[in-house]
Amino acid sequence: MNFRKIAPNFILMLGTFVFCLLLGELLFPFFLAKIPLKFHGYVDRGLLALVQSSKKSVIPKNYNAIFGDSYAAGLGEWLNKERANSYFNPDYGPAHVLHNKLGKDVVSFGSGGTGSIEGLVSLPIAQLEAINSYLAFNLDKPKQILAFFFEGNDIEDNLRDLDRFFKPKYDMSKVYEKEYFQEFLKNEIAKNHPLTEITENATIYKNLIFSKFLGRGVLDLFSGILSEENSYEREWKILTEKEKLYQLDLNNIKPDLLADRHKLINIALVDNKKWVFNNRNMGAQTHISGEKIRLGTYVFEQSLMFMHKYFSDSNINIVYLPSTLSSYRLLTAEESGLKKFGGIRTDYNLRLLTIRQRSEFICNQIERIAKKNKFGFLDAGKYIRRKTKTEILHGSIDQDHFNKKGYTVLSEAIIETFFSNDEQVYHGKCEYAF
């Protein structure tokens, strides 16, 4: 082999490759919002807010932000279907609906599985600072913040996070001392998110976002070739194999259902039809004591106050989201027609009453926090329940999240409450009615 002959070709090829990478690094930041949904996982975690298509350009202007958990992120069957098939960057959640209906930039900083400590404090702050640590980007703080509170599990998540972050280093007997808790949020939460490493990393490699995107894609391609299916496909397959939402037909009720009657406890009336929701559906934290609820809502309030201090120029509005079981008119044993078969739970009707009472109690606690601190407040539940008289607003497979129609109803409620005039709405009220 004559290396002198092949060397010029090799150098030319290498030079062309480097040139393409440099060109990609130069142009890539302008096209982040055009990256197909399938490939969002190849982008730096600190830049995921910028790949969203719910804004007019990569860097939003005078934008509205959504903070919270999976509902804020838009998780559910709408996203699942789009992610499975899309080579575009489609709509799939409340940020997109709000953007399309308002014509305003909307960015979601939400993430599944987070409570108030992460969803309102560490994650949005870390994401904003991570974005601004890149040479190519400069993102202002949002004009308005929609802070989502989900009745189904936010209190439980807040109690979990106290066990994870507060108890190991701090005195639980002083948890209700506000200054003490704020110091905890400052020192243990705001400064210790994994994205902080991105912010503090000032190397050249950090700013090579196109090269890293390309590299992750190539690695995933080879790993995908070696595996039968990717992680997303596996998760979706597991979900589809679980019990789906179905209509109850008492004239053709299956013997195995009667033999396993504990499955028939979440029967809702929608459009004069009886629908059976699965047992995994989140209720209104009925298993948690009143004192624990007080502690969980306190964590939410203190997280809000810390967030408000950091985002001091942003209007803050609280959006209260009902649990799945609080979103529908659940039928009593008599109304469902199951009582005639016998063998149903003795606490069947009491459980339904408890779900409603607990939902009202938690909602009133969050409304009180909003009114006390002069934050805007929306009880989305009353809008959701009006629609569930005739329509299913949750997924048939993923019943714990809204479907496309559900996110649309939620977004329309937000628009009516907070965007119908120029004045901040402070005094929304909880209303549990059908």
N, C-alpha and C positions, 0 to 999 in steps of 0.2 A: 504493500500500500504506500502510495506516494503522498506523504502528509503535506508537502509543499503545494500540491495541486488541490487538495481538499480544504486546506486551511482558509483560503479566501472565501470559499463557499460557506464554510462554517462560521466565519466571522460575520459575513453578510447575513446569514440566517439568525445569528445571535443578536446582531444589531437591529434587525427588523423586529425580532421578538421584544427586545428592550424598548424600542420605539413605540410599539403597539401598547405595551404596558404603561409607558409614560403618557401616551395619548389617552388611554383608558382612565388613568388616574386624574388627568386634567378634565375630562368630560363626564366621568361617572357621577360626581356629586350633583350634576344638573338633571340626571335622569333617575334618581333614586325612586321617585314616586311612580316610575314606569316599570319597575321590576315586577315580573309576574308573581302572584301570590305564592305559587309553588316554591319560589326561590327566596322568599323572605328570610328563611333560616340561614342563608349563607351570608347575610349582612351582619356587621358588627352589632352586638346586642344594644350598645349605646345609641345606635342610629335607627332603631326600629320605629320610633315615632315619626321619622322623616319619610319612610317608605310608604306610609299610608296615603291613599288616594282621596281622602276626604278634605282636600285643600287644593287651592288653585296652583300652587307651586311647591317645590320641595320645602322651602322655608316659609311657614305660614305667617301672615300679617294680621294683627289685631284679632287673634284667634280665640276660640273657645276650647277649653280643655275638659276632658272627662277623666276623673280619678275614681278608682275603685277596683273591684275584683273582676270576675269573668263576665259579668253583665256589662261593665264599662268597656271591656275588651271586645265585646260582641260575640262571645262564644255561643255555640248552639248549632242547630242543623243547617241554618242558612250558611254559616261559615264552612261547616263540614262539607256541604255539597259543592261550594265554590272551590274550596281547596283541593278537592278530589279531582276536579276536571279542568280547572282554569289555568291557562297560560297567559292570562291578563291580570290586571290588578283590580278586581271587581268590588262592588259594594257588598257588605255583609253585616253591618252592625249599626248602632245608634249614631256613631260619628258620621257615617255616610248618609244616613237618612237626614240628619240635621243639616249637613253640608248641602245636600241637594235641595232641600225645602227652603232653607234660609239664604243660600248663596254666600254663606260665610265659611271661613276656614275652621275646621273642627279637628282636634287631635286627641286621640285616646292614649292616656298613660296607664290604662288599666292592665291588670294581669290576673289570670285565674289563680284561685287558691289563696289570695292575699286577704288579710284583715285590714283594719284601719291603720295600724302602725306602719305596715308596708305600703298599703294602697294609697294612703293619703300623705305619708311623710317620706319614707326612704326612697321608694321607687320613683315618684315624679321628680323629686329633687335631684336624685342621682342621674336620671335620664336627662334632665335639662342641663346639668353641669357637665355630663359626659359629652353631649352634643357640642356644647360651647368650648370644649377642650380640643376639638379638631380644628385644624387651620382653615378648612373649607367652609365652616358653618358658624353662624351667630344667630341664636334663637332668643327672642325676647320672652318675658314671662307672659302668660295668657291674660287676655282682657277679662275673661270670665271663666270661673271654674264650676263645673257640675260635679259635686261630690256624691257619688252613689252610695247608699246604704241598703244592703240586701237583708231583708228580714230572715231569710232562710238559714244563713250560717255566719253572718258577720259577728254576732256576739260570741258564738262558739270559737270563731277564728281569733277574736280579740283575747279571749281567755287563754287560748293555746299560745298566743304570742307572749302573754305575760309569763307563762311557764318557760318559754324558750329564751326570752331576752331580759325580762325584768328580775325574776326570782333568783337566778344564779348570782347576781352581783348587788341587788338592791333589796331594801327592807320592805317586805309586804305590808308591815304595820303602818308604813308611811305612804302607801300607794295613793291615798286620797289627798295628800299634800301636793297641791298643784305645782308649786315651784320645784319640788323634789322630782315630780314626774316629768316636768318640762326639761330638767337637767338630764334625766334619763334619755329622753327623746333626742336631745342635742348630742350627747356624748356616745350613746350606744347605738342609736338608730340612724340619724342623719349622716353620720360620718363613717358608717361601717357597711354600707351596701356593697356587694361585689363589683358594681359598676364604678365604684370609687377608684379602683385600680386603673381603669381606663382613663379617668380624669387625671390621675397623678402620673401616668405614663407619658412622658414627653418625647419618646423616641421617634425616629423617622418611620419605622415599621408601623407604628400606630396609625399614621396618616395614609398608609398605602391601602385604602379601603377597597379599591378595585382588585388589586392583586390578591388580597385576602379572600375577597368574594369569589374570585376565579378559582383559587386554590381549594376552598371548601367545596365548591361545585364539583371539581375534578375528583376529590377524595370521596364525595358522596356518590358520584357516578360509579366508581370502582366498587365501593361497598355495596351499592345497590345491585350491581351485576352479580356479586357473590352471594347475596341473600335473595330469598324468594319474594319477599315483600318488605317495604320500608316500615318504619315505626308508626307512621301515621296510618297506613293501611291496616296494620295489626290492631291499633287502638280502635279504629272505626269498625273493624270486623267484630271485635269483642262487644262493642256497643250495640251493633245490629243484632247480635244474638241474644240480647237481653229482652225482657218482656216489654212489648210495645203497647202503646195506647190503643184500646179497642172499645167497641160499642157493646154494651151488655144487652143480651137477648134472653130474657127470662123464660121464653118459650122453648129455647134450645140451649139451655145452660148445660155445660159439660159436667159430667159426674165428678171428674177430677177436681174441678173448681169447688164443688160442694164439699168434697172431701178435704179440701184445703181452704177453708173459708177465711182464714186470716188475710188472704190476698184480696178479698173483696171488701175493703174498708174505705177506699177512696173513690167513691162513685159520685160523679158530678153531672148536673143537668145542664146540657148545652144544646140549644136549638130544639128543646123538647125531646132530646135523646139522652140516654144514660151512658156515660163514658167511664171506663175503669182506668184510673191512673195507678201506676205501680207503687209498691211500698217504699221505694227509694226516694220518692218525692219529699222535698224539704218542706216541713211545716214551719210554724212560727216559734221554733225553739221551745216546744212544750215540755221537754225533759229538763230544762234548766230552771233553777230556783229564781225567785224574784230578786234576791240579793246578788246573784250572779249576773242577772240581766242589768241591774244597776251598775255593777262593775264594768260590764262589757260596753254599756252606753257611755260610761265615764271615759273609758279608753278612746272611744270614738270622738267624744267632745274634746279631749285633750289633744288628740291627733289633729283635729280640725284647727284648734287654736295655734298649734305649732305651725301648721301649714299656712294659716292666715298671716302669721308674723313673717314668714318667708316670702309669701306672695302678697305682700301688703297692698299692692296697687290693683289687685284682682278682685272683682266681685265674686262672692262665694254663695252658691245656691246648693241646698241639699235636696237630693232626689231619693225619696223613700220607695223602695221596690218591695212588693209583696212576695211572699213565698208562693210556690206553685199551688199548694193546697189552699192558700188564702185568696187565690185569684178566681176561684170557681165556687158556685153554689153546690156544696157537698150535701148529699141526700142522707136523711136519717134512715135507720133500718126499715121503718115503715114506708117511707117514700121510695126507697130503692126497690121494694118488693121482696127483699131477702128474708124478712122476718118469717114469712110463711114457710120457709125451708127449715127453720130452726137451726140451732147450733152456732149462732153468730156470737160475737164477743158481747159480754155483758156490759162493757163500757163503750159500746159502739156510739151511742148518741152523745154521751158525756165527752168523748174524745172530740167530736165535732164542735161542741160548745167551747172546749178548752182551746182549740185552734183559733177560733174567732176571738175569744177573750185575750189570749196571749198576743195575737196580732194587733189588736186595739191598744193593748198596754204598751208594747214596744213602740208602735207608731207615735203614741202620745209622748213617750220619752224623747224621741228624736225631734218631734215638733217643739217640745219645750226647749231643747238645746238651741234650735234655730231661732226661736222667738227671743230667748235670753240674750243671744249674741248678735241679734239683728242680721241673721243670714236669711236668704230666701229659702222657702220650703215648699216642696211639692209632694203630696201623697199620691204617687202614681197608681196606687191600688184602686182608687175610686174610678179612674179612667179605664183601668184594665178590667175591672169587674162589670162595667157597663157593656163592654164588648164581648166578654165571655158568656153573656146570656145567649148569644147566637153563634159565636166563633171560638174555635180552639186557638189559643195564642202561644202555646208551647209545642215543642217538637213531639212527634209521634214516637221517636226513638229516644232522643235526648229531652226528656220531659222536665228536666231541671232548668232549662233555659228557654227563652223566647224563640219562636220561629220568626220568619220574615215579617209576618203580620204583627206579631207581638212587639218587635222592635219598632215597627212603624207607629203603632198606637202609643208606645212609650215616648217616642220622639215628638209626636204631635201634642202630647200632654205637656212636654217640656216647652215647646214653642208657645203654646197657648198661655202657659204660666209665666214664663220668663222673657219672652221675646215679642209679646203682643203690644207692648208699649215701652217707653224709655225709662219708666220708673222701676226700681228694684222692688220685688214683691217679698214682703217680710212675713206676712201672716197667713200662710196657707194652713188648712186644717185637715186633720185626719177624718176620714169618713168611711166606715165599713158598712156598705149597703149594696144591695143588688136591685 
